[in-house]
Amino acid sequence: MNCPALGLRVASVIFGLMCLGNLARIVGCVSLQVGYCPVRRRWSAVAVVVLAALCVWLWMLASKACKKKDEVPPAKPAA
């Protein structure tokens, strides 16, 4: 499968897994601290929305890329 859709689908799955990880942090009330600064859960909520949008967008682009590749234009007759 030498289609750019494979790369788009892999990226989509990675964004989806990151989205699920942030969603699990929100639901599980897990606290996160970077150095001495606590990271609030509202930033994870923003990340969930952005990552979910990227996941869906890349998946749709991958679907369109495969459809375009499958549609081969008719061959021109030899002159």
N, C-alpha and C positions, 0 to 999 in steps of 0.2 A: 504494500500500500504506500505508494510514493505520492501522497497527497498532502498538501499543506493543512488539510483538515485534521490530520493526526496531531500535529503540534498544537493546533487550536483546542482540540479536545483534551489533551494532556494539561494545558494551561487552565482550561475550564475546571477540570477535576481538582487541580491544586488549589485554585481559588475557592472551590466548593468546600474542600477539606478545611481550609483556613477559616471559612465562614462558620462551619460547624464547630470548630474549636473555640471561636469567640462566642458563639451562641451557648456552648456548654459552660463557658466561664460566667456568662450572665445568669444562666439558669441555676448553676451550682453555687453561686455567690462566692466565687473564688477571688481572693484578693491578690493583686499583683503589685509589685514594687520594683522600680528600676532605680538602683542606687538608694538614695534616701527619699525619693519622690514616689508616692503611691499613684497608681494609674486608676482612674475612676472607671466604673463600669459603663458610663455613658459613652466613653471612647470606644469601647467594645461594641456598643450598639451602633455607632456610626460605622465602624469597621464591618459589622454584619451586613448593613445595607449596601455599602460600597462593594464588598466582596461578592455578595449575592448578585448584584447588578452585573459585575464583570463576568461572573460565572455564566449567567444566562446569555449575556451578549456574545461571549466567545463561543458558546455552544451553538447559538443560532448562526453565527458566521461560519462555523465548521459545517453545519448542515447545508448552507447555501454554497459553500465552496465545493462540496462533493456533488451537488446537483448540477452545478455549472460544468464540472469536469465530465460528467456523464453525458451531457448534451453536446454531442459532436455535430458540427454543422455538416450539411451534405457536401460531398466532394464535387468539385467542378469538373465538367467533362474536359477531356484532353482536346486540344485544338489541332 
